Amino acid sequence: MKIVLATPLYPPDIGGPAKYAHALRQEFIKQGASVRVVAYSSLERLLPLGVRHVVYALRLLPRVLRADAVLALDTWSVGLPALVVAKICRTKLLVRIGGDFLWESYVERTKQLIKLSQFYSAPRWLSFKERLIQRGTHLLLRHTDALLFTTHWQRDLWQRAYRFPQERAHIVENLYPPVQTVSLATHKVFVAAGRDIVLKNMPLLHAAFAEVKKTHSDIELDTRTLSAAEHAERIAQCYAVIVPSVSEVNPNSAIEALAAGKPFICTADSGIVERLGSVGIFIDTQNKEALVAAITELLDAGRYTRAQETLRQFSYTHSWADMAQEILAIAKKI
């Protein structure tokens, strides 16, 4: 099978799509597929909205002409151009849906910390760009051959909001590596790393952490932006991980904590609850008192030990090879 990977990012770029595209490319090749990667160039990223989509589509077109399938790794920057090109070339299109660009854009613009689970429950005044995103997403969902969601939670939210054909929706979970041997933390460092955007809810986390620090002066909060390798080392050495976002579809930080055997605190408004609800501390992260209580809970030696033991007993794994195999099976079936 000949596959074109349409991605906004690819190494040496950093970020989820870059990591996902690189790992899947390797696994597709191992499983006998021929793979071409088409990532955004530095020039295309500088172009205005719409123009960059057209330029990317023109660059994507000759790669798709002889392909059996296109896998787009987001809905907006590469998903829409891939839809147009796939229809022209009569090629099957699969789109991975790992987030919600409309919700993220709305929260960033309005500064309103609205949970994803509540976002589509009431009419919203949308900007021109957001209306374009909404209409583009609706178009994509109705005409894509296969929609690859990472969680049932988001699939169900979007089904109610966009009413796409249910038979086109598939669940391909994210990476769940085996839990590694735990490195003992020498300091009580809590890691909360992510993009500097409104929905990450960092001001409230800082306020809650400052409250706990009044009675536990030895704790530290690490929110630095690091390279992938440095971040992995930080997770391995930390005391615990916090995901303070208002909502998260499938937070990589919580999965990274799990793999390193580190207890984690995460927003309860998340698709990851269906898989990790019994092994993490899930709370309403918009509630300062809940954040204070969760951090304090992990500072109790007995509770911390029990949390680590629960993580060690978690046995579910889902590898890049598993993901590639599942995606290839879907591509062959549609």
C-alpha positions as CSV (number, residue, x, y, z in Angstrom):
1,M,0.0,0.0,0.0
2,K,1.2,3.5,-0.9
3,I,0.5,6.1,1.8
4,V,1.0,9.8,1.9
5,L,1.4,11.3,5.4
6,A,0.2,14.9,5.5
7,T,1.5,16.6,8.6
8,P,2.0,20.2,9.8
9,L,5.2,19.2,11.5
10,Y,8.0,16.7,11.0
11,P,11.4,16.3,12.7
12,P,13.5,18.3,13.4
13,D,10.3,20.1,14.3
14,I,9.0,19.3,17.8
15,G,5.5,18.6,18.8
16,G,2.9,15.9,18.8
17,P,2.3,15.7,15.0
18,A,6.1,15.6,14.3
19,K,6.5,12.7,16.8
20,Y,3.4,10.9,15.5
21,A,4.4,11.2,11.8
22,H,8.0,10.1,12.3
23,A,7.0,7.0,14.4
24,L,4.2,6.0,12.1
25,R,6.3,6.4,9.0
26,Q,8.8,3.9,10.4
27,E,6.2,1.4,11.4
28,F,4.3,1.6,8.1
29,I,7.5,0.8,6.3
30,K,8.2,-2.1,8.6
31,Q,4.8,-3.5,7.8
32,G,5.4,-3.3,4.1
33,A,3.8,0.0,3.1
34,S,5.5,2.7,0.9
35,V,5.3,6.1,2.6
36,R,5.8,9.7,1.5
37,V,5.7,12.5,4.0
38,V,4.5,16.0,3.1
39,A,5.1,18.5,5.9
40,Y,4.5,22.2,6.0
41,S,7.6,24.1,4.9
42,S,8.9,27.2,6.7
43,L,7.6,29.3,3.9
44,E,4.1,28.0,4.1
45,R,3.9,28.7,7.8
46,L,4.6,32.4,7.1
47,L,1.8,32.7,4.5
48,P,-1.7,34.1,5.4
49,L,-4.7,31.9,6.2
50,G,-6.1,30.3,3.0
51,V,-3.0,31.0,0.9
52,R,-0.9,28.5,2.8
53,H,-3.7,25.9,2.4
54,V,-3.6,26.4,-1.4
55,V,0.2,26.3,-1.6
56,Y,0.3,23.2,0.6
57,A,-2.5,21.5,-1.5
58,L,-0.5,22.2,-4.7
59,R,2.6,20.6,-3.2
60,L,0.6,17.6,-1.9
61,L,-1.2,16.9,-5.2
62,P,1.6,15.2,-7.2
63,R,2.5,13.0,-4.2
64,V,-1.1,11.8,-3.9
65,L,-1.7,11.0,-7.6
66,R,-0.4,7.4,-7.3
67,A,-1.1,6.8,-3.7
68,D,-3.7,4.4,-2.2
69,A,-4.4,6.5,0.8
70,V,-3.7,9.8,2.5
71,L,-3.4,10.1,6.3
72,A,-3.8,13.7,7.5
73,L,-2.6,14.4,11.0
74,D,-4.8,17.3,11.8
75,T,-8.2,18.7,10.7
76,W,-7.3,22.2,9.8
77,S,-3.8,23.0,8.4
78,V,-3.4,19.7,6.5
79,G,-6.8,18.1,6.8
80,L,-8.7,20.5,4.5
81,P,-6.0,20.6,1.8
82,A,-5.8,16.8,1.9
83,L,-9.6,16.5,1.5
84,V,-9.5,18.6,-1.7
85,V,-6.5,16.8,-3.1
86,A,-7.9,13.3,-2.2
87,K,-11.2,14.1,-4.0
88,I,-9.4,15.3,-7.1
89,C,-7.2,12.2,-7.1
90,R,-10.0,9.8,-6.0
91,T,-7.8,8.6,-3.2
92,K,-8.9,7.4,0.2
93,L,-8.5,9.9,3.0
94,L,-8.0,9.1,6.7
95,V,-7.9,12.0,9.2
96,R,-6.5,11.7,12.7
97,I,-8.4,13.9,15.2
98,G,-6.3,14.4,18.3
99,G,-7.7,17.8,19.5
100,D,-10.3,20.5,18.9
101,F,-8.9,23.5,17.0
102,L,-12.2,25.4,17.1
103,W,-12.5,25.1,20.9
104,E,-8.8,26.0,21.4
105,S,-9.2,29.1,19.2
106,Y,-12.3,30.3,21.0
107,V,-10.8,29.9,24.4
108,E,-7.6,31.7,23.4
109,R,-9.5,34.6,21.8
110,T,-12.2,35.1,24.5
111,K,-10.0,34.1,27.6
112,Q,-13.1,32.2,28.8
113,L,-12.1,28.9,30.4
114,I,-14.9,26.8,28.9
115,K,-14.6,23.0,29.2
116,L,-14.6,21.1,26.0
117,S,-17.4,18.9,27.2
118,Q,-19.5,22.1,27.6
119,F,-18.4,24.0,24.5
120,Y,-20.9,22.6,22.0
121,S,-23.8,22.6,24.5
122,A,-24.7,26.2,23.8
123,P,-24.5,28.7,20.9
124,R,-21.3,30.7,20.8
125,W,-20.5,34.0,19.0
126,L,-17.7,33.0,16.7
127,S,-15.2,35.2,15.0
128,F,-14.8,35.1,11.2
129,K,-11.8,32.7,11.5
130,E,-13.7,30.5,13.9
131,R,-16.7,30.3,11.6
132,L,-14.3,29.2,8.9
133,I,-12.8,26.5,11.2
134,Q,-16.3,25.3,12.1
135,R,-17.5,25.1,8.5
136,G,-14.3,23.5,7.4
137,T,-14.4,20.9,10.2
138,H,-18.0,20.1,9.3
139,L,-17.1,19.7,5.6
140,L,-14.1,17.5,6.5
141,L,-16.1,15.2,8.8
142,R,-18.8,14.6,6.3
143,H,-16.6,13.8,3.4
144,T,-13.5,12.0,4.8
145,D,-13.5,8.3,4.3
146,A,-12.2,7.5,7.8
147,L,-12.1,9.6,11.0
148,L,-9.5,8.4,13.5
149,F,-10.4,9.5,17.0
150,T,-8.1,8.8,20.0
151,T,-10.9,8.5,22.5
152,H,-14.6,7.5,22.6
153,W,-15.1,10.7,24.6
154,Q,-14.2,13.1,21.8
155,R,-15.9,11.0,19.2
156,D,-19.2,11.2,21.0
157,L,-18.8,15.0,21.7
158,W,-18.1,15.6,18.0
159,Q,-20.9,13.3,16.8
160,R,-23.4,15.3,18.8
161,A,-22.0,18.6,17.5
162,Y,-21.3,17.8,13.8
163,R,-23.6,14.8,13.0
164,F,-21.1,13.0,10.8
165,P,-21.8,9.4,9.5
166,Q,-21.0,7.2,12.5
167,E,-19.7,4.3,10.4
168,R,-16.7,6.5,9.4
169,A,-15.5,7.0,12.9
170,H,-12.8,4.7,14.3
171,I,-10.9,4.6,17.6
172,V,-7.1,4.4,17.3
173,E,-5.7,5.1,20.8
174,N,-2.5,7.0,21.4
175,L,0.8,5.4,22.5
176,Y,0.7,3.6,25.8
177,P,4.2,2.2,26.4
178,P,5.0,-0.3,29.2
179,V,5.6,1.2,32.6
180,Q,9.3,1.6,33.2
181,T,11.4,1.0,36.3
182,V,10.8,4.0,38.5
183,S,13.7,6.4,39.2
184,L,13.4,7.7,42.8
185,A,12.8,11.4,43.0
186,T,15.5,13.2,45.0
187,H,13.4,16.4,45.2
188,K,9.7,17.0,45.3
189,V,9.5,18.5,41.9
190,F,6.1,18.6,40.2
191,V,6.2,19.0,36.4
192,A,3.5,20.9,34.5
193,A,4.8,21.6,31.0
194,G,2.9,22.6,27.9
195,R,2.2,25.4,25.4
196,D,1.7,28.8,26.8
197,I,-2.0,29.2,26.0
198,V,-5.1,30.1,28.0
199,L,-6.6,26.7,28.2
200,K,-3.6,25.3,30.0
201,N,-4.9,27.2,33.1
202,M,-1.4,27.9,34.4
203,P,-2.2,31.0,36.6
204,L,-4.6,29.0,38.7
205,L,-2.0,26.2,39.1
206,H,0.6,28.7,40.2
207,A,-1.8,30.1,42.8
208,A,-2.7,26.6,44.1
209,F,0.9,25.6,44.2
210,A,1.9,28.8,46.1
211,E,-0.9,27.9,48.7
212,V,0.5,24.4,49.2
213,K,4.1,25.7,49.4
214,K,3.2,27.7,52.5
215,T,3.1,24.4,54.5
216,H,5.4,22.3,52.3
217,S,8.3,24.6,51.6
218,D,10.4,21.9,49.9
219,I,8.2,21.4,46.8
220,E,9.0,22.9,43.4
221,L,7.0,23.5,40.2
222,D,8.8,23.0,36.9
223,T,7.1,24.5,33.9
224,R,10.1,25.1,31.6
225,T,9.9,24.4,27.8
226,L,12.5,21.8,27.1
227,S,13.5,19.6,24.2
228,A,11.9,16.2,23.9
229,A,15.0,14.4,25.3
230,E,15.3,16.8,28.2
231,H,11.7,16.6,29.0
232,A,11.8,12.8,29.1
233,E,14.7,13.0,31.5
234,R,12.8,15.5,33.6
235,I,9.7,13.2,33.8
236,A,11.9,10.3,34.8
237,Q,13.4,12.3,37.7
238,C,10.4,14.2,38.9
239,Y,8.1,13.5,41.9
240,A,4.8,13.9,40.0
241,V,3.2,15.4,37.0
242,I,0.3,17.9,36.8
243,V,-2.0,18.4,33.8
244,P,-3.9,21.6,34.9
245,S,-5.6,22.3,31.5
246,V,-9.3,23.1,31.6
247,S,-9.8,20.0,29.3
248,E,-7.6,17.6,27.5
249,V,-8.6,15.1,24.8
250,N,-5.7,12.7,25.3
251,P,-2.9,14.4,27.3
252,N,0.6,13.1,26.5
253,S,2.0,14.4,29.8
254,A,-0.2,12.0,31.7
255,I,0.8,9.1,29.5
256,E,4.4,10.0,29.9
257,A,4.0,10.1,33.7
258,L,2.4,6.7,33.6
259,A,5.2,5.2,31.5
260,A,7.8,6.6,33.9
261,G,5.8,5.3,36.9
262,K,5.2,8.8,38.3
263,P,1.8,9.7,39.9
264,F,-0.1,12.4,38.1
265,I,-2.9,14.9,38.6
266,C,-5.1,15.6,35.5
267,T,-8.3,17.4,34.5
268,A,-11.3,15.2,34.8
269,D,-12.7,16.7,31.6
270,S,-10.6,14.4,29.4
271,G,-10.9,11.4,27.1
272,I,-8.1,9.7,29.0
273,V,-10.3,9.1,32.0
274,E,-11.8,6.1,30.1
275,R,-8.4,4.4,30.1
276,L,-6.6,5.8,33.1
277,G,-9.4,6.7,35.5
278,S,-8.3,4.2,38.1
279,V,-4.6,5.0,38.1
280,G,-4.5,8.8,38.2
281,I,-5.9,11.6,40.3
282,F,-8.6,13.3,38.1
283,I,-10.1,16.6,39.4
284,D,-11.9,19.8,38.3
285,T,-8.8,21.8,37.5
286,Q,-10.8,25.0,37.5
287,N,-11.3,24.6,41.2
288,K,-8.3,25.9,43.2
289,E,-9.2,24.0,46.3
290,A,-9.3,20.8,44.3
291,L,-5.8,21.5,43.0
292,V,-4.5,22.2,46.5
293,A,-6.1,19.1,47.8
294,A,-4.7,16.9,45.0
295,I,-1.1,18.2,45.4
296,T,-1.3,17.9,49.2
297,E,-2.6,14.3,48.8
298,L,0.5,13.3,46.9
299,L,2.7,14.8,49.5
300,D,1.5,12.2,51.9
301,A,4.1,9.4,51.9
302,G,1.5,6.6,52.2
303,R,-0.7,8.0,49.5
304,Y,2.2,8.5,47.2
305,T,3.4,4.9,47.7
306,R,0.0,3.6,46.9
307,A,-0.2,5.7,43.8
308,Q,3.1,4.3,42.6
309,E,2.0,0.8,43.2
310,T,-1.2,1.3,41.2
311,L,0.8,2.6,38.3
312,R,3.1,-0.4,38.5
313,Q,0.1,-2.7,38.2
314,F,-1.2,-1.0,35.1
315,S,-0.6,-3.5,32.3
316,Y,-2.3,-2.1,29.1
317,T,0.1,-1.2,26.3
318,H,-0.5,0.2,22.8
319,S,2.6,0.5,20.6
320,W,3.4,2.5,17.5
321,A,3.3,-0.9,15.7
322,D,-0.2,-1.5,17.0
323,M,-1.3,1.9,15.8
324,A,0.2,1.4,12.3
325,Q,-1.4,-2.0,12.0
326,E,-4.8,-0.6,13.0
327,I,-4.6,2.3,10.6
328,L,-3.5,0.1,7.7
329,A,-6.4,-2.3,8.4
330,I,-8.8,0.6,8.3
331,A,-7.3,2.0,5.1
332,K,-7.6,-1.4,3.4
333,K,-11.2,-1.8,4.5
334,I,-12.7,1.5,3.5
